């Protein structure tokens, strides 16, 4: 059970990285559109996808680092005699 949390966090990180690259590709593709309305809509949609996926891409590893440090701190306290 404890290893599934780490696996899920790693999968979420990879999924958010995929959507980050997808948003960058969508933003680059929006510059080839001829219709100004379509350009604005796809540009803002790509910006929104990039914003959310970058936030998640940063937050999942930070959460994993915090949990790893907490686990190491708990094991260090158990090993030291009182």
BELJOKA-V686490 format. One record per residue. N is the residue number from 0. RES is the residue in three letters. PHI is phi in degrees with one decimal (NA if undefined). PSI is psi in whole degrees, -180 to 180 (none if undefined). D_CENTER is the distance of its C-alpha to the mean C-alpha in whole Angstrom. Layout:
<<N;RES;PHI;PSI;D_CENTER> <N;RES;PHI;PSI;D_CENTER>>
//
This chain:
<<0;UNK;NA;-39;23> <1;UNK;-71.7;-25;21> <2;UNK;-81.3;-22;19> <3;UNK;-68.3;-32;18> <4;UNK;-62.4;-44;15> <5;UNK;-64.4;-42;14> <6;UNK;-63.8;-43;14> <7;UNK;-64.2;-41;12> <8;UNK;-64.2;-39;9> <9;UNK;-67.7;-41;10> <10;UNK;-63.4;-44;10> <11;UNK;-61.1;-37;7> <12;UNK;-65.3;-43;5> <13;UNK;-66.9;-38;7> <14;UNK;-65.6;-42;7> <15;UNK;-67.4;-33;4> <16;UNK;-66.3;-39;6> <17;UNK;-60.0;-47;9> <18;UNK;-69.1;-27;9> <19;UNK;-64.9;-48;8> <20;UNK;-66.9;-35;11> <21;UNK;-63.6;-42;13> <22;UNK;-65.7;-39;13> <23;UNK;-65.1;-42;14> <24;UNK;-66.0;-39;17> <25;UNK;-66.5;-37;18> <26;UNK;-67.7;-41;18> <27;UNK;-64.9;-37;20> <28;UNK;-71.0;-26;22> <29;UNK;-67.5;-24;23> <30;UNK;-72.8;-16;25> <31;UNK;-90.3;-1;27> <32;UNK;-79.3;144;28> <33;UNK;-92.9;-30;32> <34;UNK;-79.4;124;32> <35;UNK;-62.2;-37;31> <36;UNK;-65.0;-44;29> <37;UNK;-64.4;-38;27> <38;UNK;-62.6;-48;26> <39;UNK;-62.5;-45;25> <40;UNK;-65.0;-45;23> <41;UNK;-72.3;-33;21> <42;UNK;-64.1;-47;20> <43;UNK;-70.4;-34;19> <44;UNK;-65.4;-42;17> <45;UNK;-65.4;-39;16> <46;UNK;-62.5;-39;15> <47;UNK;-67.1;-42;14> <48;UNK;-63.8;-43;11> <49;UNK;-64.5;-43;10> <50;UNK;-61.0;-49;10> <51;UNK;-67.8;-46;8> <52;UNK;-69.2;-35;5> <53;UNK;-68.0;-39;5> <54;UNK;-61.9;-46;6> <55;UNK;-68.1;-37;3> <56;UNK;-63.7;-30;2> <57;UNK;-84.5;-38;5> <58;UNK;-74.1;-35;6> <59;UNK;-65.2;-47;6> <60;UNK;-64.4;-34;8> <61;UNK;-63.3;-42;10> <62;UNK;-63.0;-41;11> <63;UNK;-65.9;-39;12> <64;UNK;-65.0;-42;14> <65;UNK;-62.7;-43;15> <66;UNK;-66.6;-41;17> <67;UNK;-62.4;-42;18> <68;UNK;-65.7;-39;20> <69;UNK;-66.3;-40;21> <70;UNK;-64.8;-43;22> <71;UNK;-65.3;-37;24> <72;UNK;-66.6;-39;26> <73;UNK;-68.2;-40;27> <74;UNK;-71.2;-33;28> <75;UNK;-65.6;-38;30> <76;UNK;-69.1;-32;32> <77;UNK;-72.1;-32;33> <78;UNK;-77.4;-25;34> <79;UNK;-80.6;135;36> <80;UNK;-73.3;148;40> <81;UNK;-87.8;none;40>>
//
